[in-house]
Amino acid sequence: MNQEAEERFLIEAAQKDPRRFAELYQRHFERVYAFVSRRVCERHDVEDVTADVFHRALANINRFEWRGAPFAAWLFRIAANAIADRRQSHARQQGEPLPEETSGAGSEQIETRAMIFRLVDALPEDQRRVVIKRFVEQKSVREIAQELQKSEGAVKQLQFRALESLRARVGRQNE
């Protein structure tokens, strides 16, 4: 069973029996913790946000729909929202203005991200998998090559083609 099929099996098992979520937690904890720690300064805050991410994921596991994107991408989205919620809560408690993300510029960023996700989804399967593993899951070329059973050169070529295609499509979108 390949990794994607195994992960899908684990998700379906957790949706039927929440006690099976522990396997997903163990598989993704380090990546989510690393994602949060790059965006939150204080160690205790990193730990709190990471715990919150997994609590939210467990509470909403039945809402997760398999769409070809890795489970980690869903967890990273939850983490980004948890970080934003924490910053807004902290700003309110301190009587500070809300962070910039809630302004009009934030909605423009959201639209740009949505466009990029649509464009990535339109890539050929092998290019899309490399882009997701490289930039969402933040894996190294070597890790991706081992996982996909390809040479590092082949992975670099797929990444290059995908990025060239995305640049061209973004350019057409902005014309």
C-alpha positions, 0 to 999 in steps of 0.5 A, spaced: 500 500 500 502 506 498 503 512 502 497 516 500 492 509 500 495 508 507 493 515 509 486 515 506 485 508 510 487 511 516 483 517 515 477 513 514 478 509 520 479 515 524 472 518 521 469 511 523 472 511 530 476 517 533 480 513 537 484 511 531 486 518 530 492 517 534 495 514 528 494 520 524 497 525 530 503 521 531 504 521 523 503 528 523 505 531 530 512 533 528 511 537 521 505 541 524 509 543 530 515 545 526 510 549 521 507 552 528 514 554 531 516 557 524 510 562 525 510 563 533 515 565 537 514 563 544 515 555 546 509 555 550 505 558 545 507 553 540 505 547 544 498 550 545 497 552 538 499 545 536 495 542 541 489 546 539 490 544 531 490 537 533 483 538 538 480 541 532 482 536 527 479 531 531 473 534 533 472 535 525 475 529 522 468 527 519 468 533 515 475 532 512 473 530 505 479 526 501 480 531 494 487 528 493 491 533 497 494 530 503 492 530 510 497 535 512 495 540 508 488 540 512 492 540 518 496 546 516 490 550 514 487 549 521 494 551 524 494 557 520 487 559 522 489 557 530 495 562 529 490 567 526 485 566 532 491 566 537 493 573 535 487 576 534 485 574 541 492 576 544 491 583 540 484 584 543 486 582 550 492 587 550 487 593 547 491 593 540 488 594 533 487 587 530 493 584 526 493 586 518 490 580 516 483 582 517 484 588 513 482 588 505 489 586 504 488 580 507 482 578 503 487 580 497 492 575 500 486 570 501 484 570 493 491 570 491 492 563 495 485 560 492 487 562 485 494 558 486 490 552 489 486 552 483 492 552 479 496 547 483 490 542 482 490 543 475 497 541 474 498 534 471 498 529 477 506 528 478 507 535 478 502 537 483 504 531 488 511 534 487 509 541 489 504 539 494 510 535 498 515 540 496 511 546 498 506 544 503 509 538 506 515 542 506 519 535 504 526 535 501 527 533 494 531 527 497 525 525 501 520 526 495 524 522 491 524 516 495 517 517 497 515 517 489 521 512 487 524 517 482 531 520 482 532 526 485 533 529 478 526 527 476 523 530 482 527 537 480 525 536 473 517 535 475 518 541 480 521 546 475 516 544 470 510 545 475 513 552 477 514 554 470 507 552 468 504 556 474 508 562 472 505 562 465 498 561 468 499 566 473 501 571 468 495 569 464 491 571 470 494 577 471 493 580 464 
